[in-house]
Amino acid sequence: MIGKISHSQPMVLPPEVTNKTAKPSTSNVAQVELSSELKSLQSAKESMDKTSDIDMNKVAEMKAMLNAGKVSINLDDLAGSMLDFYQDNE
């Protein structure tokens, strides 16, 4: 019977599996050394993972400017831009 295993077929295991005193072979252990470029990329990724996507200093600055009346916002233009953005990304 090709491609199928029935319960009546005996399963033959290699001796290293059946012999409980056998020690695992360490000769097949592969060693990998990362390039300096990859190490640099990993370091940059770790740094980016620790930073926020939002610059809270700029948010605070903008809030202060809005509260002080130093910035005027055309709400119709803002709403139109938001609609354009989300309709284009669907």
MARKE-887693 format. One record per residue (C-alpha): residue number from 1; x, y, z. Coordinates in steps of 0.02 Angstrom, whole numbers. Example, Ala and Ser with C-alpha at 12.3 -4.5 7.8 and 13.67 -1.06 7.14 Angstrom:
BEGIN
- pos;X;Y;Z
- 1;615;-225;390
- 2;684;-53;357
This chain:
BEGIN
- pos;X;Y;Z
- 1;0;0;0
- 2;86;160;-60
- 3;49;327;20
- 4;-60;258;159
- 5;-20;191;329
- 6;-135;67;410
- 7;-138;19;593
- 8;-82;-156;549
- 9;83;-101;474
- 10;229;-108;595
- 11;321;55;625
- 12;509;38;620
- 13;607;171;713
- 14;791;205;689
- 15;905;134;825
- 16;949;305;897
- 17;765;334;937
- 18;733;163;1011
- 19;897;158;1109
- 20;862;266;1261
- 21;1047;273;1308
- 22;1095;353;1143
- 23;1159;530;1162
- 24;1100;665;1042
- 25;1223;702;904
- 26;1300;876;912
- 27;1396;859;750
- 28;1248;923;649
- 29;1233;1088;742
- 30;1241;1235;621
- 31;1311;1401;674
- 32;1254;1562;596
- 33;1347;1726;606
- 34;1250;1884;566
- 35;1327;2012;451
- 36;1367;2184;520
- 37;1231;2258;410
- 38;1100;2141;483
- 39;1160;2177;659
- 40;1142;2363;622
- 41;966;2337;554
- 42;917;2237;708
- 43;982;2375;819
- 44;885;2506;721
- 45;726;2402;731
- 46;745;2384;919
- 47;766;2572;935
- 48;613;2605;828
- 49;510;2480;929
- 50;549;2583;1085
- 51;493;2748;1009
- 52;316;2812;988
- 53;234;2849;822
- 54;166;3009;898
- 55;278;3155;943
- 56;192;3210;1104
- 57;297;3370;1111
- 58;226;3425;943
- 59;50;3378;999
- 60;69;3485;1155
- 61;140;3628;1051
- 62;-6;3619;929
- 63;-133;3614;1071
- 64;-54;3768;1148
- 65;-60;3860;981
- 66;-242;3813;955
- 67;-289;3867;1131
- 68;-197;4032;1108
- 69;-288;4064;944
- 70;-124;4068;845
- 71;-189;3939;721
- 72;-350;3946;625
- 73;-428;3792;549
- 74;-552;3788;407
- 75;-660;3642;463
- 76;-739;3621;291
- 77;-567;3599;210
- 78;-513;3481;348
- 79;-670;3374;330
- 80;-648;3371;140
- 81;-467;3316;156
- 82;-515;3179;277
- 83;-650;3114;160
- 84;-531;3117;12
- 85;-399;3023;110
- 86;-515;2885;171
- 87;-608;2866;6
- 88;-443;2847;-87
- 89;-382;2713;35
- 90;-532;2597;23
